[in-house]
Amino acid sequence: IYKPLQEVPYGEEQWPYTWKYSYQGIRQAAIFIQNVDMCNELTSEERADYKAQARFVRAYYYWKLLQKYGPVPIVPEKCQEYTRNTYDECADYIASEMALAAKDLPLKRELMSVSRPTRGAALAVRAKALLYAASPLMNGNTDGYAEKLGDDKGNRLLAAAYDEKK
């Protein structure tokens, strides 16, 4: 079921590979989520758990990309044209995906599965993404960098108006 991402050659810096490998992981998780229901060898509980794990991994890749690069494109489920999303759209997507994943993830894992995500991990990443989105750096930022940060159509990617609800 799991196909590891291509290994980074030994001794080479991993920094330049994060964009490529993150989007490869996002694609693999999306394909898995779309196709896991066809596997009749798994019980419905196992399928739900695997699907939730894949949803967690996909959202976690987006979270790491958002931390490193700022607003990133969120690839739609169906192939179509996409553009760079705003910071709030990215944070909301991550939060909603983590909430969906948390519904089917267990509270804790057995010792042999301790590295797999749990409900607490999903909710913690969700909370952190929402917390960052509410911070003054991303919420109501009007400095020069935030004004220049835009998509290919000239739309701002960081909210200029402070939103107390966040």
C-alpha positions as CSV (number, residue, x, y, z in Angstrom):
1,I,0.0,0.0,0.0
2,Y,2.8,2.5,0.9
3,K,5.3,3.4,-1.7
4,P,8.2,5.4,-0.2
5,L,9.2,8.6,-1.9
6,Q,12.4,8.6,-3.9
7,E,15.5,8.8,-1.6
8,V,17.6,11.9,-1.6
9,P,21.1,11.0,-2.6
10,Y,23.4,10.6,0.4
11,G,25.3,13.7,1.2
12,E,23.1,16.0,-0.7
13,E,21.2,18.7,1.0
14,Q,17.5,18.0,1.5
15,W,16.4,21.6,1.3
16,P,15.9,21.8,-2.5
17,Y,13.9,18.6,-2.6
18,T,11.1,19.5,-0.2
19,W,8.8,21.1,-2.7
20,K,9.0,18.3,-5.2
21,Y,8.7,15.4,-2.7
22,S,6.0,17.1,-0.7
23,Y,3.8,17.4,-3.8
24,Q,4.6,13.8,-4.7
25,G,3.5,12.7,-1.3
26,I,0.3,14.9,-1.6
27,R,-0.5,13.2,-4.9
28,Q,0.2,9.7,-3.6
29,A,-2.1,10.3,-0.6
30,A,-4.8,11.7,-2.8
31,I,-4.7,8.7,-5.1
32,F,-4.8,6.4,-2.0
33,I,-7.8,8.2,-0.6
34,Q,-9.6,7.9,-3.9
35,N,-8.9,4.2,-4.4
36,V,-8.7,2.5,-0.9
37,D,-12.4,1.8,-0.9
38,M,-11.9,-0.7,-3.8
39,C,-9.8,-2.9,-1.5
40,N,-12.1,-5.7,-0.3
41,E,-9.3,-7.4,1.7
42,L,-9.6,-4.7,4.4
43,T,-12.4,-4.2,6.9
44,S,-14.4,-1.0,6.8
45,E,-12.7,0.1,10.0
46,E,-9.2,-0.5,8.5
47,R,-10.1,1.4,5.3
48,A,-11.4,4.3,7.4
49,D,-8.2,4.3,9.5
50,Y,-5.9,4.1,6.4
51,K,-7.9,6.8,4.7
52,A,-7.6,9.1,7.8
53,Q,-3.9,8.4,7.9
54,A,-3.5,9.4,4.3
55,R,-5.6,12.5,4.8
56,F,-3.4,13.4,7.8
57,V,-0.2,12.9,5.7
58,R,-1.6,15.0,2.8
59,A,-2.6,17.9,5.2
60,Y,0.7,17.6,7.0
61,Y,2.7,18.0,3.8
62,Y,0.7,21.1,3.1
63,W,1.4,22.3,6.6
64,K,5.1,21.9,6.2
65,L,5.0,23.6,2.8
66,L,3.0,26.5,4.3
67,Q,5.6,26.9,7.1
68,K,8.5,26.9,4.7
69,Y,7.2,28.7,1.6
70,G,4.1,30.6,2.8
71,P,0.9,30.4,0.8
72,V,1.1,27.4,-1.6
73,P,-1.1,26.0,-4.3
74,I,-3.6,23.5,-3.0
75,V,-4.0,20.9,-5.7
76,P,-7.7,20.1,-6.4
77,E,-9.0,16.6,-6.2
78,K,-9.8,16.5,-9.9
79,C,-7.2,17.7,-12.4
80,Q,-7.8,21.2,-13.4
81,E,-6.1,24.6,-13.4
82,Y,-5.0,25.8,-10.0
83,T,-3.2,28.9,-8.6
84,R,-1.5,29.9,-5.4
85,N,-3.9,30.0,-2.6
86,T,-4.0,32.7,0.2
87,Y,-2.6,31.9,3.6
88,D,-6.1,31.8,5.1
89,E,-7.2,29.3,2.4
90,C,-4.2,27.1,3.1
91,A,-4.7,27.2,6.9
92,D,-8.5,26.6,6.5
93,Y,-7.8,23.6,4.2
94,I,-5.3,22.1,6.6
95,A,-7.6,22.6,9.6
96,S,-10.6,21.0,7.8
97,E,-8.6,18.1,6.6
98,M,-7.1,17.5,10.0
99,A,-10.6,17.6,11.6
100,L,-11.8,15.1,9.0
101,A,-8.8,12.8,9.7
102,A,-9.3,13.1,13.5
103,K,-12.8,11.6,13.2
104,D,-11.4,8.2,12.1
105,L,-8.0,8.2,13.8
106,P,-7.7,6.4,17.2
107,L,-6.9,8.2,20.4
108,K,-3.7,6.1,20.7
109,R,-1.8,3.5,18.8
110,E,-0.3,0.2,19.9
111,L,3.5,-0.1,20.4
112,M,4.2,-1.4,16.9
113,S,2.2,1.4,15.3
114,V,3.4,4.3,17.5
115,S,4.7,6.3,14.5
116,R,1.3,6.4,12.8
117,P,-0.9,9.5,13.4
118,T,-3.5,9.7,16.2
119,R,-6.5,11.9,16.8
120,G,-4.4,14.1,19.1
121,A,-1.7,14.6,16.5
122,A,-4.3,15.7,13.9
123,L,-6.0,18.1,16.3
124,A,-2.6,19.5,17.4
125,V,-1.6,20.3,13.8
126,R,-5.0,21.8,13.2
127,A,-4.7,24.0,16.3
128,K,-1.2,25.1,15.3
129,A,-2.2,26.0,11.7
130,L,-5.2,28.1,13.0
131,L,-3.0,29.7,15.6
132,Y,-0.4,30.8,13.0
133,A,-3.2,32.1,10.8
134,A,-4.5,34.2,13.7
135,S,-1.0,35.6,14.5
136,P,-0.3,39.3,13.6
137,L,2.2,38.2,11.0
138,M,-0.6,36.5,8.9
139,N,-3.7,38.4,10.2
140,G,-3.7,42.1,9.4
141,N,-0.2,42.4,8.2
142,T,0.4,45.6,6.3
143,D,4.2,45.7,6.0
144,G,6.0,46.0,2.7
145,Y,6.6,42.3,2.2
146,A,3.0,41.4,2.9
147,E,1.8,44.0,0.3
148,K,4.1,42.6,-2.4
149,L,3.3,39.0,-1.7
150,G,0.6,38.2,-4.3
151,D,-0.5,35.6,-6.8
152,D,-0.2,35.7,-10.6
153,K,-3.3,37.9,-10.8
154,G,-2.1,40.5,-8.3
155,N,-4.3,39.3,-5.4
156,R,-2.8,39.6,-1.9
157,L,-1.9,36.3,-0.2
158,L,-1.8,37.7,3.3
159,A,-4.9,39.4,4.9
160,A,-4.5,43.1,5.2
161,A,-7.4,43.6,7.6
162,Y,-7.2,42.2,11.1
163,D,-9.9,39.6,11.8
164,E,-10.7,39.3,15.5
165,K,-12.7,36.0,14.9
166,K,-9.5,34.1,14.1
